[in-house]
Amino acid sequence: MRHRDRLGKDNGSAGAVDIGAGRKGRGKAIWILVAGGWLLLAGCSRKDPVVAEFGRHRITLAEFRLAYLNLIKQPNTFDSPKLREEFLDELIRRRLLAEEARRMGLDRDERLQLRIQAYRAKCLREAHFEAVIRPKVHTDERTLREAYQYFREKRRIKHLFAQTKSRADSLYRQLERGVPFDSLARVVFRDTVLARNGGDLGWVSWDQLDYDMAMTAFRLPLNQYSRPVRSQFGYHIVMVTGYEKAPIITEAEYQNSRQKIKYLVEYKIGDKLASEYLDRLMRRKRIQVNPRLLEFVGSKLAPVVRRPPSALDELQGRGLEEREISQVELSLWDARHEVLATVDGEPMTVGEFISSLAYVPRDALFRSYKTALDFALRDFAVTQEARRMGLERHPEVKRKVRLYEEYLLKVAMTRRLVRDVSVGDKEIEEYYESRKADLFRSVPLDSVRAYIRDRLMDEKRAQLLPQYVASLTRGMVIRKHPEVIHEYYRSVYRKEESP
């Protein structure tokens, strides 16, 4: 029941917040750099200091922050001064390799351009959220205190679900007339686990639910059902069948976590407002879908999305992985320019749809092709709105797209460099003889030839990239200013620690 990426917001943030009193260290780093993404992206002054200078290139603090945020969101990756400095070196290498890739024309690859186009659309949706939804997000002290208490508790809930309000109202009236909750669950959910267990969702945390559903469920008395409440999926009638209460909190505990819970509540309210905005927007849009092409694309996509979503997919808001997108592209490449759908007359091609699946939640892809297309069309419509607002000119959008393009070009350049790496028979024999006494002893060469070839190939590939970068930087003056980066993150931590 976690939120979905409805307007391109940075997914997975809410689930990583550490609100526990006294829990610092690892949780703190995750909160500041992942869940506290809003703080990081808004924390710099208007002046954007330079953190690295090399040749005719500059890397600014704003660029570093954006790229570093993507790194620190990865599992088991934690902020530290050493990691920052290593990553600054990586950004320098990335920019140099990207420049070489452009010089060689690798930036003209059509698949790469589709990736960049899809990422630009995602950035436009993020900018649209900041401009349209964020200003409407407000909280008050009573809500924050209530949410903090609920965050530390759990509820066991069951629910009835309906796609429309009229259907949800009908279910509610039947409950009022005395129809048992579990009997209605068998009708609503049919032949599923939920039908057999009365719509039971098990034990849930407050942050696992949409905002209105969370507040409704955690306010309900035990064994009473709610009125229909809306989520981004439809309408629910909720019943609480068990609860875990948290100990009474002190004022000091609350104040210590107030800023964190404020970000979480604002995040969830923003998700709710975004969903409502999307519903209004899509009611105004004229959407036409090519049914023949729809069926064809669906048949090629179905075998790729069989893998159920994992907890990590949900946490990071991941859609199709790169290898999966490449697999679908391969089967549909000849149809990439065909128009799959139009939104207000603007075409979405098959190629654009495939690339957009990197940002459609995995569980939507797994549920059905129609659900995935619905998400893609919604994203397309919001991207249209963002372009009409001129958000492509926004400095943050430009920075994000440039960094992503450089990453893709670095990958393309690396592949180009290593594709011609080879190992000859003489090299294999020399390697075998030099290590025969220690490693191979009585093992004949032919038995380990493939292993030695792979080992030597890996070694050559590992050496090739540093050697190539060294050739690019020979005679180049490189000035790095890591102290600027460290001071910025110290200021972020100071803000987080202040009451």
MOMO-V551854 format. One record per pair of residues at least 24 apart in sequence whose ideal C-beta (glycine too) atoms are under 7 Angstrom apart, sorted by the first residue. I is the first residue (numbers start at 1). J is the second residue. D is the distance in Angstrom with one decimal. If there is no record, write none. Layout:
i,j,d
I,J,D
I,J,D
This chain:
i,j,d
1,208,5.4
1,209,5.1
1,210,6.9
2,208,6.1
2,314,5.8
3,210,6.7
3,271,4.3
4,232,6.1
4,361,5.0
4,364,7.0
5,317,5.0
5,359,6.4
5,361,6.1
6,232,6.5
6,274,4.8
6,275,5.4
6,278,5.5
6,378,6.9
7,125,5.1
7,128,6.3
7,129,4.5
7,133,6.6
7,274,4.4
7,382,5.6
8,122,4.8
8,125,2.7
8,126,4.7
8,129,6.6
8,359,7.0
8,379,6.8
9,126,6.4
9,129,5.5
10,37,5.3
11,316,6.4
11,317,2.3
12,315,4.4
12,316,4.7
12,317,5.3
13,37,5.9
13,267,6.1
14,207,5.5
14,264,5.7
14,267,5.2
14,268,6.5
15,207,6.5
15,315,5.5
17,260,5.7
17,264,5.1
19,148,6.9
19,151,5.2
19,257,5.0
19,260,5.5
19,261,5.9
21,253,4.2
21,256,6.1
21,257,6.4
26,78,6.3
29,78,4.9
29,79,4.7
31,260,5.9
32,492,5.8
32,493,6.7
32,496,5.5
33,69,6.2
33,72,4.2
33,79,5.6
34,72,6.8
34,73,5.1
35,263,6.2
35,264,6.9
36,263,6.1
37,69,6.2
38,263,6.3
39,492,6.6
40,65,5.9
40,69,6.1
40,492,6.6
43,492,5.9
49,484,5.1
50,481,6.6
51,88,6.4
51,481,5.0
51,484,5.2
51,485,5.5
52,88,6.0
52,92,5.7
52,479,7.0
52,480,5.0
52,481,6.9
53,479,4.5
54,92,5.9
54,476,5.8
54,478,4.3
55,476,5.3
57,95,5.5
59,91,5.5
59,92,6.9
59,95,7.0
61,484,6.0
61,485,6.7
61,488,6.1
62,399,6.1
63,399,5.7
63,403,6.2
64,88,6.6
64,91,6.6
64,485,6.0
66,399,5.9
66,400,5.9
66,403,6.0
67,91,6.0
67,403,5.1
73,316,7.0
75,312,6.8
79,489,6.8
81,486,5.6
84,482,6.6
84,485,5.2
84,486,6.8
85,482,5.0
88,480,6.1
88,482,6.3
88,485,6.9
92,478,6.8
93,469,5.2
94,406,5.1
94,407,6.3
94,410,4.6
95,406,5.8
96,469,6.3
96,472,4.9
96,473,6.9
97,409,6.9
97,410,4.5
97,413,4.5
98,406,4.0
98,409,3.9
98,410,5.6
100,413,5.9
100,472,6.8
101,409,3.9
101,412,5.6
101,413,4.2
102,409,6.7
106,409,6.2
106,412,4.7
106,413,6.5
106,416,6.8
107,409,6.2
109,412,6.9
111,329,6.6
112,408,5.5
112,412,6.5
114,351,5.3
114,352,6.9
114,355,4.3
115,355,5.9
115,408,6.0
116,401,6.7
116,404,6.7
116,405,5.4
116,408,6.8
117,352,6.8
117,355,6.6
118,355,3.7
118,356,5.1
118,358,6.2
118,359,6.8
119,401,6.4
119,404,4.8
120,401,5.0
121,379,6.7
121,383,4.3
122,359,5.2
123,397,4.6
123,400,4.6
123,401,5.9
124,383,5.2
124,386,3.8
124,387,6.6
124,391,5.4
124,392,6.6
124,397,6.2
125,379,6.3
125,382,5.0
125,383,6.0
125,386,6.3
127,386,6.1
127,391,4.3
127,394,5.0
127,396,6.4
127,397,5.3
128,382,5.8
128,385,6.1
128,386,4.1
128,389,7.0
128,391,6.2
129,274,6.4
131,389,6.6
131,391,6.9
132,277,6.9
133,270,5.6
133,273,5.1
133,274,5.2
133,277,6.3
134,270,6.4
136,273,5.6
137,266,5.0
137,269,5.1
137,270,4.9
137,273,6.6
139,262,6.2
139,265,5.3
139,266,6.1
143,265,6.4
144,258,6.4
144,261,5.8
144,262,5.8
144,265,6.2
145,254,6.5
147,261,5.7
147,265,5.0
148,254,5.8
148,257,6.3
148,261,4.7
149,246,6.5
149,249,6.8
150,206,4.1
150,218,4.3
151,206,5.2
151,207,6.3
151,261,6.4
152,246,3.8
153,218,6.9
153,243,6.7
153,244,5.6
153,245,5.9
153,246,4.9
154,203,5.0
154,204,6.7
154,205,5.8
154,243,7.0
154,244,4.3
155,204,6.1
155,217,5.5
155,218,6.0
155,240,5.2
155,243,5.1
156,202,6.5
156,203,5.1
156,240,7.0
156,241,5.0
156,242,3.5
157,201,5.4
157,204,6.0
157,217,5.2
157,238,5.6
157,239,6.6
157,240,5.4
157,241,6.8
158,198,5.3
158,199,4.2
158,200,4.4
158,201,6.3
158,239,5.3
158,241,6.1
159,199,5.0
159,201,6.3
159,236,4.7
159,237,6.3
159,238,5.0
160,184,5.6
160,185,6.1
160,188,5.2
160,199,5.7
160,236,6.8
160,237,4.4
161,188,5.9
161,234,6.0
161,236,5.7
162,234,5.8
162,235,4.9
163,234,4.6
165,228,6.6
165,235,5.7
168,228,3.7
168,235,3.6
168,237,6.5
169,228,6.2
171,237,5.9
172,227,6.2
172,228,5.7
172,237,5.9
175,225,5.8
175,237,7.0
181,225,6.4
181,239,5.9
207,264,6.5
210,271,7.0
210,272,6.3
211,268,4.1
211,269,5.5
211,271,6.9
211,272,4.6
212,272,6.3
213,238,6.7
232,275,4.0
255,499,4.9
259,496,6.8
278,378,5.5
281,381,5.8
282,378,6.2
282,381,6.3
285,343,5.5
285,344,5.8
285,381,5.4
286,344,5.4
287,341,6.5
287,343,5.6
287,377,6.1
288,341,6.4
288,342,4.9
289,340,7.0
289,341,4.5
290,339,6.4
290,340,5.9
290,341,6.8
293,338,5.9
293,340,5.5
293,350,6.9
294,340,6.8
297,332,6.3
297,340,6.4
297,350,6.0
298,369,4.1
300,328,6.1
300,331,4.4
300,332,5.4
301,328,5.8
301,369,5.9
302,369,6.8
304,328,5.5
305,365,4.5
305,366,5.8
308,366,5.7
309,362,3.8
309,363,4.4
309,366,5.6
313,362,4.0
314,363,7.0
317,361,6.2
318,362,5.7
319,357,5.1
319,358,5.0
319,359,5.5
319,360,4.4
319,361,6.4
319,362,5.9
319,365,6.2
320,357,4.4
320,358,5.7
320,365,6.7
325,354,6.1
325,355,6.8
325,357,6.4
325,358,6.2
328,354,5.3
329,354,5.7
341,377,6.3
343,377,6.3
343,380,5.4
343,381,5.3
343,384,6.5
344,384,7.0
346,384,6.3
348,380,5.3
414,465,6.1
417,464,5.5
417,465,6.5
417,468,5.9
418,461,4.6
418,464,6.0
421,457,6.1
421,460,5.0
421,461,5.7
421,464,6.7
423,453,5.1
423,456,4.5
423,457,5.6
427,456,5.9
428,452,4.9
428,453,5.9
428,456,7.0
431,456,6.2
